[in-house]
């Protein structure tokens, strides 16, 4: 398991299709190209920006972001690491 974890704010990103947010998919494409069942790749953004700040991106921004491996360090301080580990194990 190799997981890239990027602590960053979301305020200056360009929405759900920003390349930094899409990287969770890009890394899985790289995993597929490696064609090695022993290598599991993941990426996460650990945001210090509250989810309400980016709710203007549309829809239920927090759940959409979590599906894209963006987790919220401050508002989910008791659960974000557990969420990340669950997503890692579930991606095997």
C-alpha positions as CSV (number, residue, x, y, z in Angstrom):
1,X,0.0,0.0,0.0
2,X,1.3,3.4,-1.0
3,X,-0.8,6.4,-0.1
4,X,-0.1,10.0,-0.9
5,X,-1.5,12.4,1.6
6,X,-1.5,16.1,0.8
7,X,-2.4,18.5,3.6
8,X,-3.9,21.5,1.8
9,X,-6.6,24.1,1.8
10,X,-9.3,23.9,-0.9
11,X,-10.2,27.6,-1.2
12,X,-8.0,28.2,-4.3
13,X,-8.9,25.0,-6.2
14,X,-11.2,25.2,-9.2
15,X,-14.0,22.8,-8.0
16,X,-14.6,19.1,-8.0
17,X,-12.7,18.7,-11.4
18,X,-9.5,20.3,-10.2
19,X,-6.5,18.1,-11.1
20,X,-5.5,18.0,-7.4
21,X,-8.9,16.6,-6.5
22,X,-9.0,14.3,-9.5
23,X,-5.6,12.8,-8.6
24,X,-7.4,10.1,-6.6
25,X,-8.5,8.7,-9.9
26,X,-5.2,9.3,-11.7
27,X,-3.3,7.3,-9.1
28,X,-5.7,4.4,-9.7
29,X,-5.0,4.6,-13.4
30,X,-1.3,4.3,-12.6
31,X,-2.0,1.3,-10.4
32,X,-3.8,-0.4,-13.2
33,X,-0.9,0.3,-15.6
34,X,1.5,-1.2,-13.1
35,X,-0.4,-4.5,-13.3
36,X,1.0,-5.7,-10.0
37,X,-1.6,-7.0,-7.6
38,X,0.9,-6.4,-4.7
39,X,0.8,-2.6,-5.3
40,X,-2.2,-0.6,-4.1
41,X,-2.0,3.1,-4.7
42,X,-4.2,5.8,-3.2
43,X,-4.2,9.5,-2.7
44,X,-5.9,11.8,-0.2
45,X,-6.2,15.5,0.4
46,X,-6.5,16.4,4.1
47,X,-8.2,19.7,4.0
48,X,-8.1,22.4,6.7
49,X,-10.7,24.3,4.7
50,X,-14.2,23.7,6.2
51,X,-16.5,21.9,3.8
52,X,-19.1,24.7,4.1
53,X,-16.5,27.1,2.5
54,X,-16.5,25.1,-0.7
55,X,-20.3,24.2,-0.7
56,X,-20.7,26.6,-3.6
57,X,-19.1,23.9,-5.8
58,X,-22.6,22.5,-5.9
59,X,-24.6,19.5,-4.6
60,X,-23.7,18.0,-1.3
61,X,-20.1,19.1,-1.5
62,X,-18.8,17.3,1.6
63,X,-20.0,13.8,0.6
64,X,-18.9,14.4,-3.0
65,X,-15.4,15.5,-1.8
66,X,-15.1,12.5,0.6
67,X,-15.9,10.2,-2.4
68,X,-13.0,11.8,-4.1
69,X,-10.7,11.2,-1.1
70,X,-10.8,14.7,0.3
71,X,-11.2,14.6,4.1
72,X,-11.7,17.4,6.6
73,X,-9.1,17.6,9.4
74,X,-10.8,20.2,11.6
75,X,-14.5,19.4,11.4
76,X,-13.9,15.6,11.4
77,X,-10.9,15.6,13.7
78,X,-12.1,12.5,15.5
79,X,-12.9,10.4,12.4
80,X,-10.9,11.6,9.3
81,X,-8.0,9.2,9.9
82,X,-10.4,6.3,10.3
83,X,-12.2,7.3,7.1
84,X,-8.9,7.4,5.3
85,X,-7.8,3.9,6.5
86,X,-11.2,2.5,5.6
87,X,-10.9,3.9,2.1
88,X,-7.4,2.4,1.8
89,X,-8.5,-1.0,2.9
90,X,-11.6,-0.9,0.7
91,X,-9.5,-0.1,-2.3
92,X,-7.5,-3.4,-2.2
